[in-house]
Amino acid sequence: MEIIADYREKKIILELSKKHIKVNTKSLISADFIIQSKTIEDKEVLVGIERKTIIDFLNSIIDKRIITQLIALKENFDISILIIEGEENIYQVRNFHPNSIRGMLSAIAIDLQIPVLYTKNEKDTTSYLETIEKISAY
């Protein structure tokens, strides 16, 4: 098994390589990472994963690209996941009304039905990707 990673995800690619995980780097249009997986019914599926730091997530709410990116993720992959990375308090990083953030996270979970995973840093994100990749190997 391998993880396909957007070539711009250099820190994560380096962390995956340290763990001896095969990484194929490409220029990806939608998703930062792609993992081929299987469902319980043994059906092959593609998992598209979008990674955002907390600041990038908030900026993408302001410029409205988060919804466009996540809709493209849903259209191009069988399973979509959003990873929000960082240890900062998401409600205190920028001058944002907390309900704006809550509303966006709710829309992502309910309207788009995309699960949101939270990670602390690049190493934590790498561990999640490794776990998803290993689950996919079964």
N, CA, C and O atoms as a GROMACS GRO file, in nm:
protein
  552
    1MET      N    1   0.083  -0.118   0.000
    1MET     CA    2   0.000   0.000   0.000
    1MET      C    3   0.088   0.124   0.000
    1MET      O    4   0.204   0.122   0.041
    2GLU      N    5   0.029   0.232  -0.048
    2GLU     CA    6   0.101   0.359  -0.050
    2GLU      C    7   0.004   0.472  -0.023
    2GLU      O    8  -0.118   0.458  -0.034
    3ILE      N    9   0.061   0.584   0.011
    3ILE     CA   10  -0.016   0.707   0.027
    3ILE      C   11   0.026   0.799  -0.086
    3ILE      O   12   0.144   0.821  -0.109
    4ILE      N   13  -0.071   0.852  -0.156
    4ILE     CA   14  -0.043   0.954  -0.257
    4ILE      C   15  -0.055   1.088  -0.186
    4ILE      O   16  -0.156   1.116  -0.121
    5ALA      N   17   0.049   1.169  -0.198
    5ALA     CA   18   0.051   1.298  -0.129
    5ALA      C   19   0.078   1.410  -0.228
    5ALA      O   20   0.157   1.394  -0.321
    6ASP      N   21   0.011   1.522  -0.206
    6ASP     CA   22   0.041   1.640  -0.286
    6ASP      C   23   0.185   1.682  -0.256
    6ASP      O   24   0.227   1.684  -0.140
    7TYR      N   25   0.259   1.714  -0.360
    7TYR     CA   26   0.402   1.745  -0.345
    7TYR      C   27   0.428   1.862  -0.251
    7TYR      O   28   0.540   1.875  -0.199
    8ARG      N   29   0.329   1.948  -0.227
    8ARG     CA   30   0.347   2.063  -0.138
    8ARG      C   31   0.344   2.026   0.010
    8ARG      O   32   0.378   2.107   0.095
    9GLU      N   33   0.303   1.904   0.040
    9GLU     CA   34   0.293   1.857   0.179
    9GLU      C   35   0.429   1.801   0.225
    9GLU      O   36   0.436   1.688   0.275
   10LYS      N   37   0.533   1.879   0.209
   10LYS     CA   38   0.671   1.834   0.231
   10LYS      C   39   0.697   1.780   0.372
   10LYS      O   40   0.761   1.676   0.386
   11LYS      N   41   0.649   1.849   0.475
   11LYS     CA   42   0.676   1.804   0.612
   11LYS      C   43   0.611   1.670   0.642
   11LYS      O   44   0.671   1.584   0.706
   12ILE      N   45   0.489   1.652   0.595
   12ILE     CA   46   0.420   1.525   0.618
   12ILE      C   47   0.487   1.414   0.537
   12ILE      O   48   0.503   1.303   0.586
   13ILE      N   49   0.524   1.444   0.414
   13ILE     CA   50   0.593   1.346   0.329
   13ILE      C   51   0.721   1.299   0.398
   13ILE      O   52   0.751   1.180   0.400
   14LEU      N   53   0.796   1.393   0.454
   14LEU     CA   54   0.919   1.359   0.526
   14LEU      C   55   0.889   1.269   0.646
   14LEU      O   56   0.958   1.170   0.669
   15GLU      N   57   0.785   1.304   0.723
   15GLU     CA   58   0.748   1.223   0.840
   15GLU      C   59   0.703   1.082   0.798
   15GLU      O   60   0.736   0.984   0.865
   16LEU      N   61   0.627   1.072   0.689
   16LEU     CA   62   0.584   0.941   0.640
   16LEU      C   63   0.705   0.858   0.596
   16LEU      O   64   0.711   0.738   0.623
   17SER      N   65   0.800   0.922   0.530
   17SER     CA   66   0.921   0.852   0.485
   17SER      C   67   1.001   0.801   0.603
   17SER      O   68   1.058   0.691   0.597
   18LYS      N   69   1.007   0.878   0.711
   18LYS     CA   70   1.078   0.834   0.832
   18LYS      C   71   1.016   0.707   0.889
   18LYS      O   72   1.085   0.627   0.953
   19LYS      N   73   0.886   0.689   0.867
   19LYS     CA   74   0.816   0.571   0.916
   19LYS      C   75   0.817   0.458   0.813
   19LYS      O   76   0.750   0.356   0.830
   20HIS      N   77   0.894   0.477   0.706
   20HIS     CA   78   0.907   0.377   0.598
   20HIS      C   79   0.775   0.346   0.530
   20HIS      O   80   0.749   0.232   0.490
   21ILE      N   81   0.693   0.448   0.517
   21ILE     CA   82   0.566   0.435   0.445
   21ILE      C   83   0.589   0.483   0.303
   21ILE      O   84   0.642   0.592   0.280
   22LYS      N   85   0.548   0.402   0.208
   22LYS     CA   86   0.567   0.437   0.068
   22LYS      C   87   0.477   0.556   0.033
   22LYS      O   88   0.356   0.552   0.053
   23VAL      N   89   0.539   0.661  -0.021
   23VAL     CA   90   0.465   0.782  -0.056
   23VAL      C   91   0.491   0.812  -0.204
   23VAL      O   92   0.605   0.816  -0.249
   24ASN      N   93   0.384   0.832  -0.276
   24ASN     CA   94   0.393   0.873  -0.416
   24ASN      C   95   0.351   1.020  -0.420
   24ASN      O   96   0.236   1.052  -0.390
   25THR      N   97   0.442   1.109  -0.458
   25THR     CA   98   0.409   1.251  -0.461
   25THR      C   99   0.363   1.292  -0.600
   25THR      O  100   0.419   1.251  -0.702
   26LYS      N  101   0.260   1.374  -0.600
   26LYS     CA  102   0.201   1.424  -0.724
   26LYS      C  103   0.148   1.564  -0.700
   26LYS      O  104   0.142   1.611  -0.587
   27SER      N  105   0.108   1.628  -0.807
   27SER     CA  106   0.034   1.754  -0.796
   27SER      C  107  -0.114   1.716  -0.795
   27SER      O  108  -0.169   1.675  -0.896
   28LEU      N  109  -0.176   1.729  -0.678
   28LEU     CA  110  -0.316   1.690  -0.664
   28LEU      C  111  -0.406   1.812  -0.674
   28LEU      O  112  -0.376   1.918  -0.618
   29ILE      N  113  -0.516   1.798  -0.745
   29ILE     CA  114  -0.610   1.908  -0.762
   29ILE      C  115  -0.704   1.917  -0.643
   29ILE      O  116  -0.724   2.025  -0.587
   30SER      N  117  -0.762   1.805  -0.603
   30SER     CA  118  -0.845   1.804  -0.482
   30SER      C  119  -0.789   1.697  -0.390
   30SER      O  120  -0.760   1.586  -0.434
   31ALA      N  121  -0.772   1.730  -0.266
   31ALA     CA  122  -0.715   1.644  -0.161
   31ALA      C  123  -0.566   1.672  -0.148
   31ALA      O  124  -0.497   1.709  -0.243
   32ASP      N  125  -0.520   1.653  -0.026
   32ASP     CA  126  -0.377   1.660   0.002
   32ASP      C  127  -0.318   1.521   0.009
   32ASP      O  128  -0.198   1.502  -0.015
   33PHE      N  129  -0.403   1.423   0.041
   33PHE     CA  130  -0.359   1.284   0.051
   33PHE      C  131  -0.469   1.194  -0.002
   33PHE      O  132  -0.588   1.221   0.014
   34ILE      N  133  -0.427   1.085  -0.068
   34ILE     CA  134  -0.520   0.985  -0.119
   34ILE      C  135  -0.473   0.848  -0.071
   34ILE      O  136  -0.355   0.814  -0.085
   35ILE      N  137  -0.565   0.772  -0.016
   35ILE     CA  138  -0.534   0.638   0.030
   35ILE      C  139  -0.640   0.543  -0.026
   35ILE      O  140  -0.760   0.568  -0.013
   36GLN      N  141  -0.595   0.434  -0.088
   36GLN     CA  142  -0.689   0.333  -0.136
   36GLN      C  143  -0.723   0.244  -0.017
   36GLN      O  144  -0.635   0.199   0.055
   37SER      N  145  -0.852   0.219   0.002
   37SER     CA  146  -0.896   0.145   0.118
   37SER      C  147  -1.002   0.043   0.076
   37SER      O  148  -1.038   0.033  -0.041
   38LYS      N  149  -1.050  -0.031   0.174
   38LYS     CA  150  -1.159  -0.126   0.150
   38LYS      C  151  -1.264  -0.109   0.258
   38LYS      O  152  -1.234  -0.078   0.373
   39THR      N  153  -1.390  -0.129   0.218
   39THR     CA  154  -1.499  -0.124   0.314
   39THR      C  155  -1.512  -0.260   0.384
   39THR      O  156  -1.442  -0.355   0.351
   40ILE      N  157  -1.602  -0.267   0.480
   40ILE     CA  158  -1.628  -0.394   0.549
   40ILE      C  159  -1.673  -0.500   0.450
   40ILE      O  160  -1.645  -0.619   0.467
   41GLU      N  161  -1.744  -0.456   0.344
   41GLU     CA  162  -1.792  -0.549   0.242
   41GLU      C  163  -1.685  -0.583   0.140
   41GLU      O  164  -1.714  -0.648   0.039
   42ASP      N  165  -1.561  -0.540   0.164
   42ASP     CA  166  -1.446  -0.568   0.078
   42ASP      C  167  -1.451  -0.491  -0.055
   42ASP      O  168  -1.387  -0.532  -0.152
   43LYS      N  169  -1.526  -0.382  -0.058
   43LYS     CA  170  -1.532  -0.298  -0.177
   43LYS      C  171  -1.416  -0.197  -0.171
   43LYS      O  172  -1.395  -0.133  -0.068
   44GLU      N  173  -1.343  -0.183  -0.281
   44GLU     CA  174  -1.233  -0.086  -0.284
   44GLU      C  175  -1.287   0.055  -0.296
   44GLU      O  176  -1.377   0.082  -0.377
   45VAL      N  177  -1.232   0.145  -0.217
   45VAL     CA  178  -1.273   0.285  -0.217
   45VAL      C  179  -1.148   0.373  -0.211
   45VAL      O  180  -1.043   0.331  -0.163
   46LEU      N  181  -1.163   0.495  -0.261
   46LEU     CA  182  -1.056   0.594  -0.250
   46LEU      C  183  -1.093   0.694  -0.140
   46LEU      O  184  -1.203   0.749  -0.139
   47VAL      N  185  -1.000   0.716  -0.049
   47VAL     CA  186  -1.018   0.811   0.059
   47VAL      C  187  -0.939   0.937   0.025
   47VAL      O  188  -0.818   0.932   0.007
   48GLY      N  189  -1.009   1.049   0.016
   48GLY     CA  190  -0.945   1.178  -0.009
   48GLY      C  191  -0.939   1.256   0.121
   48GLY      O  192  -1.040   1.273   0.189
   49ILE      N  193  -0.820   1.304   0.155
   49ILE     CA  194  -0.801   1.374   0.283
   49ILE      C  195  -0.750   1.515   0.257
   49ILE      O  196  -0.648   1.534   0.190
   50GLU      N  197  -0.821   1.612   0.310
   50GLU     CA  198  -0.780   1.753   0.303
   50GLU      C  199  -0.724   1.791   0.438
   50GLU      O  200  -0.788   1.769   0.541
   51ARG      N  201  -0.604   1.848   0.439
   51ARG     CA  202  -0.539   1.889   0.564
   51ARG      C  203  -0.533   2.041   0.570
   51ARG      O  204  -0.491   2.107   0.475
   52LYS      N  205  -0.577   2.096   0.683
   52LYS     CA  206  -0.573   2.240   0.705
   52LYS      C  207  -0.514   2.268   0.842
   52LYS      O  208  -0.550   2.203   0.940
   53THR      N  209  -0.422   2.363   0.849
   53THR     CA  210  -0.384   2.413   0.980
   53THR      C  211  -0.502   2.497   1.029
   53THR      O  212  -0.589   2.534   0.951
   54ILE      N  213  -0.505   2.525   1.157
   54ILE     CA  214  -0.615   2.605   1.211
   54ILE      C  215  -0.624   2.740   1.141
   54ILE      O  216  -0.733   2.783   1.105
   55ILE      N  217  -0.512   2.806   1.121
   55ILE     CA  218  -0.512   2.937   1.056
   55ILE      C  219  -0.560   2.925   0.911
   55ILE      O  220  -0.638   3.008   0.865
   56ASP      N  221  -0.513   2.823   0.839
   56ASP     CA  222  -0.557   2.803   0.701
   56ASP      C  223  -0.706   2.772   0.696
   56ASP      O  224  -0.776   2.818   0.606
   57PHE      N  225  -0.755   2.694   0.793
   57PHE     CA  226  -0.899   2.665   0.798
   57PHE      C  227  -0.979   2.793   0.815
   57PHE      O  228  -1.077   2.814   0.743
   58LEU      N  229  -0.938   2.878   0.908
   58LEU     CA  230  -1.010   3.004   0.930
   58LEU      C  231  -1.000   3.095   0.808
   58LEU      O  232  -1.100   3.156   0.770
   59ASN      N  233  -0.882   3.103   0.747
   59ASN     CA  234  -0.867   3.184   0.626
   59ASN      C  235  -0.955   3.132   0.513
   59ASN      O  236  -1.009   3.210   0.434
   60SER      N  237  -0.969   3.000   0.505
   60SER     CA  238  -1.050   2.942   0.398
   60SER      C  239  -1.200   2.963   0.422
   60SER      O  240  -1.280   2.955   0.328
   61ILE      N  241  -1.238   2.989   0.546
   61ILE     CA  242  -1.377   3.028   0.573
   61ILE      C  243  -1.399   3.170   0.521
   61ILE      O  244  -1.499   3.199   0.457
   62ILE      N  245  -1.303   3.258   0.549
   62ILE     CA  246  -1.314   3.399   0.507
   62ILE      C  247  -1.324   3.410   0.356
   62ILE      O  248  -1.412   3.479   0.304
   63ASP      N  249  -1.234   3.341   0.284
   63ASP     CA  250  -1.236   3.354   0.138
   63ASP      C  251  -1.327   3.253   0.069
   63ASP      O  252  -1.331   3.242  -0.054
   64LYS      N  253  -1.400   3.178   0.151
   64LYS     CA  254  -1.505   3.086   0.104
   64LYS      C  255  -1.454   2.969   0.020
   64LYS      O  256  -1.532   2.904  -0.051
   65ARG      N  257  -1.324   2.940   0.026
   65ARG     CA  258  -1.272   2.829  -0.053
   65ARG      C  259  -1.292   2.694   0.015
   65ARG      O  260  -1.284   2.591  -0.052
   66ILE      N  261  -1.317   2.691   0.145
   66ILE     CA  262  -1.331   2.564   0.217
   66ILE      C  263  -1.447   2.482   0.161
   66ILE      O  264  -1.433   2.362   0.140
   67ILE      N  265  -1.560   2.545   0.137
   67ILE     CA  266  -1.676   2.472   0.084
   67ILE      C  267  -1.646   2.419  -0.056
   67ILE      O  268  -1.677   2.304  -0.086
   68THR      N  269  -1.588   2.502  -0.141
   68THR     CA  270  -1.552   2.459  -0.276
   68THR      C  271  -1.457   2.341  -0.272
   68THR      O  272  -1.474   2.243  -0.346
   69GLN      N  273  -1.356   2.349  -0.186
   69GLN     CA  274  -1.258   2.241  -0.175
   69GLN      C  275  -1.323   2.112  -0.126
   69GLN      O  276  -1.294   2.004  -0.177
   70LEU      N  277  -1.410   2.123  -0.028
   70LEU     CA  278  -1.472   2.003   0.028
   70LEU      C  279  -1.576   1.942  -0.065
   70LEU      O  280  -1.594   1.820  -0.068
   71ILE      N  281  -1.645   2.026  -0.140
   71ILE     CA  282  -1.739   1.972  -0.241
   71ILE      C  283  -1.660   1.896  -0.347
   71ILE      O  284  -1.702   1.788  -0.389
   72ALA      N  285  -1.546   1.950  -0.391
   72ALA     CA  286  -1.461   1.880  -0.488
   72ALA      C  287  -1.410   1.748  -0.429
   72ALA      O  288  -1.400   1.648  -0.500
   73LEU      N  289  -1.378   1.748  -0.302
   73LEU     CA  290  -1.333   1.626  -0.235
   73LEU      C  291  -1.443   1.520  -0.241
   73LEU      O  292  -1.416   1.405  -0.275
   74LYS      N  293  -1.565   1.559  -0.208
   74LYS     CA  294  -1.678   1.466  -0.212
   74LYS      C  295  -1.707   1.414  -0.352
   74LYS      O  296  -1.744   1.298  -0.370
   75GLU      N  297  -1.689   1.501  -0.452
   75GLU     CA  298  -1.717   1.461  -0.590
   75GLU      C  299  -1.612   1.366  -0.646
   75GLU      O  300  -1.642   1.288  -0.737
   76ASN      N  301  -1.490   1.372  -0.594
   76ASN     CA  302  -1.380   1.295  -0.652
   76ASN      C  303  -1.339   1.170  -0.574
   76ASN      O  304  -1.260   1.090  -0.623
   77PHE      N  305  -1.393   1.154  -0.451
   77PHE     CA  306  -1.352   1.040  -0.370
   77PHE      C  307  -1.472   0.972  -0.308
   77PHE      O  308  -1.576   1.034  -0.285
   78ASP      N  309  -1.456   0.844  -0.282
   78ASP     CA  310  -1.564   0.767  -0.220
   78ASP      C  311  -1.583   0.810  -0.074
   78ASP      O  312  -1.696   0.818  -0.025
   79ILE      N  313  -1.473   0.837  -0.006
   79ILE     CA  314  -1.475   0.879   0.133
   79ILE      C  315  -1.389   1.004   0.145
   79ILE      O  316  -1.278   1.010   0.092
   80SER      N  317  -1.440   1.105   0.215
   80SER     CA  318  -1.368   1.230   0.234
   80SER      C  319  -1.346   1.254   0.382
   80SER      O  320  -1.432   1.225   0.465
   81ILE      N  321  -1.228   1.310   0.414
   81ILE     CA  322  -1.194   1.342   0.552
   81ILE      C  323  -1.127   1.480   0.553
   81ILE      O  324  -1.046   1.511   0.466
   82LEU      N  325  -1.162   1.561   0.652
   82LEU     CA  326  -1.094   1.688   0.675
   82LEU      C  327  -1.013   1.676   0.803
   82LEU      O  328  -1.066   1.639   0.907
   83ILE      N  329  -0.884   1.707   0.794
   83ILE     CA  330  -0.799   1.712   0.912
   83ILE      C  331  -0.770   1.858   0.942
   83ILE      O  332  -0.722   1.932   0.856
   84ILE      N  333  -0.799   1.899   1.065
   84ILE     CA  334  -0.764   2.034   1.112
   84ILE      C  335  -0.651   2.017   1.212
   84ILE      O  336  -0.665   1.949   1.314
   85GLU      N  337  -0.538   2.080   1.180
   85GLU     CA  338  -0.414   2.058   1.256
   85GLU      C  339  -0.373   2.182   1.333
   85GLU      O  340  -0.370   2.293   1.279
   86GLY      N  341  -0.340   2.162   1.460
   86GLY     CA  342  -0.286   2.271   1.540
   86GLY      C  343  -0.333   2.261   1.684
   86GLY      O  344  -0.438   2.203   1.713
   87GLU      N  345  -0.255   2.319   1.773
   87GLU     CA  346  -0.288   2.314   1.915
   87GLU      C  347  -0.348   2.444   1.965
   87GLU      O  348  -0.389   2.453   2.081
   88GLU      N  349  -0.354   2.547   1.880
   88GLU     CA  350  -0.411   2.674   1.922
   88GLU      C  351  -0.560   2.658   1.946
   88GLU      O  352  -0.624   2.568   1.893
   89ASN      N  353  -0.613   2.747   2.027
   89ASN     CA  354  -0.758   2.750   2.049
   89ASN      C  355  -0.822   2.812   1.924
   89ASN      O  356  -0.802   2.930   1.896
   90ILE      N  357  -0.897   2.732   1.851
   90ILE     CA  358  -0.953   2.776   1.722
   90ILE      C  359  -1.040   2.902   1.738
   90ILE      O  360  -1.057   2.977   1.642
   91TYR      N  361  -1.095   2.924   1.856
   91TYR     CA  362  -1.182   3.038   1.880
   91TYR      C  363  -1.106   3.164   1.919
   91TYR      O  364  -1.166   3.272   1.930
   92GLN      N  365  -0.975   3.153   1.940
   92GLN     CA  366  -0.898   3.269   1.983
   92GLN      C  367  -0.786   3.308   1.885
   92GLN      O  368  -0.718   3.408   1.908
   93VAL      N  369  -0.766   3.232   1.780
   93VAL     CA  370  -0.657   3.259   1.686
   93VAL      C  371  -0.680   3.388   1.608
   93VAL      O  372  -0.588   3.466   1.588
   94ARG      N  373  -0.802   3.409   1.565
   94ARG     CA  374  -0.839   3.529   1.488
   94ARG      C  375  -0.962   3.591   1.550
   94ARG      O  376  -1.027   3.531   1.636
   95ASN      N  377  -0.991   3.711   1.507
   95ASN     CA  378  -1.110   3.780   1.557
   95ASN      C  379  -1.232   3.728   1.480
   95ASN      O  380  -1.281   3.791   1.387
   96PHE      N  381  -1.278   3.611   1.522
   96PHE     CA  382  -1.387   3.540   1.457
   96PHE      C  383  -1.497   3.518   1.559
   96PHE      O  384  -1.468   3.484   1.674
   97HIS      N  385  -1.620   3.536   1.521
   97HIS     CA  386  -1.728   3.502   1.613
   97HIS      C  387  -1.734   3.349   1.624
   97HIS      O  388  -1.735   3.280   1.522
   98PRO      N  389  -1.737   3.296   1.745
   98PRO     CA  390  -1.737   3.150   1.762
   98PRO      C  391  -1.849   3.080   1.686
   98PRO      O  392  -1.830   2.967   1.640
   99ASN      N  393  -1.964   3.145   1.671
   99ASN     CA  394  -2.075   3.081   1.598
   99ASN      C  395  -2.045   3.065   1.450
   99ASN      O  396  -2.100   2.975   1.386
  100SER      N  397  -1.958   3.150   1.394
  100SER     CA  398  -1.917   3.133   1.254
  100SER      C  399  -1.839   3.004   1.238
  100SER      O  400  -1.858   2.929   1.142
  101ILE      N  401  -1.751   2.978   1.333
  101ILE     CA  402  -1.670   2.856   1.328
  101ILE      C  403  -1.759   2.734   1.353
  101ILE      O  404  -1.750   2.634   1.282
  102ARG      N  405  -1.843   2.744   1.455
  102ARG     CA  406  -1.934   2.633   1.485
  102ARG      C  407  -2.026   2.603   1.367
  102ARG      O  408  -2.052   2.487   1.335
  103GLY      N  409  -2.076   2.709   1.304
  103GLY     CA  410  -2.164   2.692   1.189
  103GLY      C  411  -2.095   2.622   1.074
  103GLY      O  412  -2.153   2.534   1.010
  104MET      N  413  -1.971   2.660   1.047
  104MET     CA  414  -1.897   2.596   0.938
  104MET      C  415  -1.868   2.450   0.970
  104MET      O  416  -1.886   2.363   0.885
  105LEU      N  417  -1.823   2.423   1.092
  105LEU     CA  418  -1.795   2.284   1.130
  105LEU      C  419  -1.922   2.199   1.126
  105LEU      O  420  -1.918   2.083   1.086
  106SER      N  421  -2.033   2.257   1.166
  106SER     CA  422  -2.161   2.186   1.161
  106SER      C  423  -2.202   2.157   1.017
  106SER      O  424  -2.248   2.048   0.986
  107ALA      N  425  -2.184   2.256   0.928
  107ALA     CA  426  -2.218   2.238   0.786
  107ALA      C  427  -2.131   2.129   0.724
  107ALA      O  428  -2.179   2.049   0.643
  108ILE      N  429  -2.004   2.126   0.761
  108ILE     CA  430  -1.913   2.025   0.708
  108ILE      C  431  -1.958   1.886   0.753
  108ILE      O  432  -1.962   1.792   0.673
  109ALA      N  433  -1.992   1.873   0.880
  109ALA     CA  434  -2.032   1.742   0.935
  109ALA      C  435  -2.170   1.700   0.889
  109ALA      O  436  -2.192   1.583   0.856
  110ILE      N  437  -2.265   1.793   0.887
  110ILE     CA  438  -2.404   1.756   0.861
  110ILE      C  439  -2.439   1.766   0.712
  110ILE      O  440  -2.485   1.669   0.652
  111ASP      N  441  -2.416   1.883   0.653
  111ASP     CA  442  -2.454   1.904   0.513
  111ASP      C  443  -2.365   1.824   0.417
  111ASP      O  444  -2.415   1.757   0.327
  112LEU      N  445  -2.234   1.832   0.438
  112LEU     CA  446  -2.142   1.763   0.348
  112LEU      C  447  -2.112   1.621   0.393
  112LEU      O  448  -2.060   1.540   0.316
  113GLN      N  449  -2.144   1.590   0.518
  113GLN     CA  450  -2.119   1.457   0.576
  113GLN      C  451  -1.972   1.417   0.564
  113GLN      O  452  -1.939   1.304   0.528
  114ILE      N  453  -1.885   1.512   0.596
  114ILE     CA  454  -1.741   1.488   0.597
  114ILE      C  455  -1.694   1.488   0.742
  114ILE      O  456  -1.712   1.587   0.813
  115PRO      N  457  -1.634   1.378   0.786
  115PRO     CA  458  -1.582   1.377   0.923
  115PRO      C  459  -1.462   1.471   0.936
  115PRO      O  460  -1.383   1.487   0.844
  116VAL      N  461  -1.452   1.531   1.054
  116VAL     CA  462  -1.341   1.622   1.084
  116VAL      C  463  -1.256   1.558   1.193
  116VAL      O  464  -1.306   1.525   1.301
  117LEU      N  465  -1.127   1.541   1.163
  117LEU     CA  466  -1.032   1.489   1.261
  117LEU      C  467  -0.943   1.604   1.304
  117LEU      O  468  -0.904   1.688   1.223
  118TYR      N  469  -0.909   1.608   1.432
  118TYR     CA  470  -0.822   1.713   1.485
  118TYR      C  471  -0.688   1.651   1.522
  118TYR      O  472  -0.683   1.549   1.591
  119THR      N  473  -0.579   1.714   1.477
  119THR     CA  474  -0.445   1.668   1.512
  119THR      C  475  -0.366   1.784   1.571
  119THR      O  476  -0.397   1.900   1.547
  120LYS      N  477  -0.264   1.750   1.649
  120LYS     CA  478  -0.184   1.852   1.717
  120LYS      C  479  -0.081   1.917   1.626
  120LYS      O  480  -0.060   2.038   1.632
  121ASN      N  481  -0.016   1.836   1.541
  121ASN     CA  482   0.096   1.884   1.460
  121ASN      C  483   0.121   1.786   1.345
  121ASN      O  484   0.045   1.692   1.324
  122GLU      N  485   0.229   1.811   1.269
  122GLU     CA  486   0.259   1.726   1.154
  122GLU      C  487   0.280   1.580   1.193
  122GLU      O  488   0.238   1.490   1.121
  123LYS      N  489   0.345   1.556   1.307
  123LYS     CA  490   0.369   1.418   1.351
  123LYS      C  491   0.238   1.348   1.385
  123LYS      O  492   0.220   1.230   1.353
  124ASP      N  493   0.148   1.419   1.448
  124ASP     CA  494   0.018   1.362   1.482
  124ASP      C  495  -0.062   1.334   1.354
  124ASP      O  496  -0.126   1.229   1.343
  125THR      N  497  -0.058   1.426   1.260
  125THR     CA  498  -0.126   1.404   1.131
  125THR      C  499  -0.068   1.283   1.062
  125THR      O  500  -0.141   1.201   1.007
  126THR      N  501   0.065   1.271   1.064
  126THR     CA  502   0.132   1.156   1.003
  126THR      C  503   0.085   1.026   1.068
  126THR      O  504   0.062   0.927   0.998
  127SER      N  505   0.070   1.027   1.198
  127SER     CA  506   0.024   0.906   1.268
  127SER      C  507  -0.118   0.869   1.225
  127SER      O  508  -0.149   0.751   1.209
  128TYR      N  509  -0.205   0.968   1.207
  128TYR     CA  510  -0.340   0.940   1.156
  128TYR      C  511  -0.334   0.880   1.017
  128TYR      O  512  -0.402   0.781   0.988
  129LEU      N  513  -0.253   0.939   0.929
  129LEU     CA  514  -0.241   0.886   0.793
  129LEU      C  515  -0.187   0.743   0.794
  129LEU      O  516  -0.234   0.657   0.719
  130GLU      N  517  -0.090   0.718   0.881
  130GLU     CA  518  -0.035   0.584   0.894
  130GLU      C  519  -0.143   0.486   0.940
  130GLU      O  520  -0.153   0.375   0.888
  131THR      N  521  -0.224   0.526   1.036
  131THR     CA  522  -0.332   0.441   1.086
  131THR      C  523  -0.434   0.412   0.976
  131THR      O  524  -0.476   0.298   0.957
  132ILE      N  525  -0.473   0.516   0.903
  132ILE     CA  526  -0.570   0.497   0.794
  132ILE      C  527  -0.511   0.404   0.688
  132ILE      O  528  -0.581   0.318   0.635
  133GLU      N  529  -0.384   0.422   0.657
  133GLU     CA  530  -0.318   0.338   0.556
  133GLU      C  531  -0.311   0.194   0.604
  133GLU      O  532  -0.332   0.102   0.525
  134LYS      N  533  -0.282   0.172   0.731
  134LYS     CA  534  -0.272   0.034   0.784
  134LYS      C  535  -0.409  -0.033   0.786
  134LYS      O  536  -0.420  -0.151   0.753
  135ILE      N  537  -0.513   0.041   0.825
  135ILE     CA  538  -0.647  -0.014   0.824
  135ILE      C  539  -0.684  -0.057   0.682
  135ILE      O  540  -0.752  -0.157   0.661
  136SER      N  541  -0.638   0.022   0.585
  136SER     CA  542  -0.668  -0.004   0.445
  136SER      C  543  -0.603  -0.132   0.396
  136SER      O  544  -0.650  -0.191   0.298
  137ALA      N  545  -0.497  -0.176   0.462
  137ALA     CA  546  -0.424  -0.295   0.417
  137ALA      C  547  -0.495  -0.424   0.455
  137ALA      O  548  -0.458  -0.531   0.405
  138TYR      N  549  -0.596  -0.417   0.542
  138TYR     CA  550  -0.663  -0.540   0.586
  138TYR      C  551  -0.765  -0.588   0.488
  138TYR      O  552  -0.830  -0.690   0.511
   0.00000   0.00000   0.00000
